[in-house]
């Protein structure tokens, strides 16, 4: 006759403890660090491209912007979907200053990127979303307005000149940019 248990039996399994081969651990760790160092060296020499993300929006100031192939269309901000103007141009930016305020450890820290005094930055394929654009003066050559198409409306110009421009931008990208006399500083408030 079979025995019936009124309570289920519990099987206790002892935990399995592993051991790490220290020699293998250090070899793999060292190899990973060497590979990481090689990648960082290649990035610093420009042999490998690396994308860096700065939390936006940015404030961009120029004493003079002279651009060609300017195009401005309605669009939405990358990431937020808020309505903005999307601008594209190739040009020279004199007195360039880019700033971003960040909250770090309970303090307001402002990152400032500037070009040297009197230096002119050159950007190709500069694309930026515009929350706002203010200028003490603007000159357009070959200005055209077009309706229809994908965005409904576009403003284009063969050449644009902005004096004392202030741009608030949630997105900034350039195919290439030269920043002579580059300055990078942080201000703690």
N, C-alpha and C positions, 0 to 999 in steps of 0.2 A: 504494500500500500504506500502511495506517495505522501510526502509530508507537505502540508500547505502552510505557508508563512502568512501571518496576519499583517505584517508590516514588510514593505519591500526592503530587500537588502541593498545596502549602499556599498559600492565598491570604491575603496579609497585608492587613488593612484598617487604615487609619490611624484613630486615635481622632478622634471629632468633638468639637470644642470649641465650647461655646456662649458667648454673651455675655449678660450681664444688662443690661437697660436700667435704669440707675440711677434715672432719674426715675420710672419705673413702680414700681420696688421701694420707694422712699421714700413714694410716694403710697399704695400698698397698705398698707404698714406703718403709716403715720400713720392711715389710715382704720380699720384694725383696732384700734389703740390707742384711738382716739376712741370706737369702738363698745364696747370692753371697759370703758372709763371710764364710759360712760353706763349700762351694765348694773350696774356696781358702785355707782354713785350711786343707781340705782333700788332696789337691794337694801338699801343703807344707810337709805333713806327708807321702806322697807317696801312699796314699790310692786310689787316683784317678790320672790317667795319663793325662798329658796335653802336647800337641804339641806346641812347640815354634819355630817360624821361624825367622831366621836371614838372612837378604839379603846377598846373597853369591856373589862372590867367597871369599874363605878364603885362607890365607897363613898358612900352618902348618909346624912347624919345630920340629925335634926330633934330639937329639944327638945320640940315638940308638933306632932302631925299630927291635924287634925280633918277627916274626909272624909265624903262622902255617896255613896250608890249604890255601895258597895264590893262588888266581886266578885273572888273568887280561884278559879282553876281550874288543874288540872294542865296542863302544856304542855311545849314544848321551846324551848330558847334559840334565838333568831334567829342564824343563822350557824354555830353549833356543833352544834345538835341535842341538846344535853345536857338531861336532864330538869330542869324548873324549875316554880315556881308562877308563873302569870301573873295579876297584879293590875291592877285598874282602879278608879279613883275620881275624884271631883271634890272638891277641898278646899283647906284652908289649911295651910301649913307654916311653923311658927314656928322661927326659929333654923336655917334651912336651910344645909347645907354639903355640897357635892358635891366629891369629890376623886378624882383618877386619877393613878397613878404610871406614868411612862413611862421607858424606857431610851433616852437620847439621847446619842450620841457618848461612850459609856462611862460616863455619869453617870446617876444616878437623879434624875429631875425630877418633882416632884409639882405638878399643876395643881389649884388650889383655886378654887371658885366659891362665894361666900357672899352672903347677904343682910345688910343692915345690922343692927346690934344692935337687938333688939326689933322688927324688921320682920317682917311676915307675908307670905310668898309665896302667891299664889293660882294654882292649876292647875285647868284643866278638861280632862276626857278624859285624865287621867294614866294611862299604861299602862306597866308595868314588869315585867320578869322578875325573880323573886326566887330567888337562890341561897340566901340566908339573910336572916332578919329577926329582930332581937332588940329587946326593948323592956322598960323597967322596969315598964310597966303598960299594959294594953290594955282598952278598954271597947267592947263591941259593942251596938248597939241594933237590934232587929228581926233578930236573927241567924237564918239558915236554912241548912240543909244539904240538898242535893239530889243524888240519884244518877241515873244514866242520862244520856241525851243524848250529845252529841258527845265530851265529855271524861270522861265516866264519873262525875264528882263535882264539885260546886261548893259554895263557901261564899259566902254573900251577907249583907250587912247594910245596913240603911237608913242607919246612921251608925257610924263607927269613930273612936275616939280612941286615939292611941298617945303615950306619954310616953317621952322619951329613946330614940327609935328609931334603930337602925342597920341599914341595908339594903345588902346586897351585890347589885348588879344588873348582869347582862350586857347589858341592853337597857332604854332609857328613852326615852319619847316622851310629849309632851303636845300636845293640840290648841291650847292657849294657856297661857301662864304669865306672871305678873308677878313681877318680882324687884326689890322696892324696896331701895335702898341697895346695888345690885349691887357686889360686890368680886371682882376677878380677880387671882390672884397665882400665882407660880411659886416653888417651893422647890427648891434644888439640894442634893443630898446627895452 
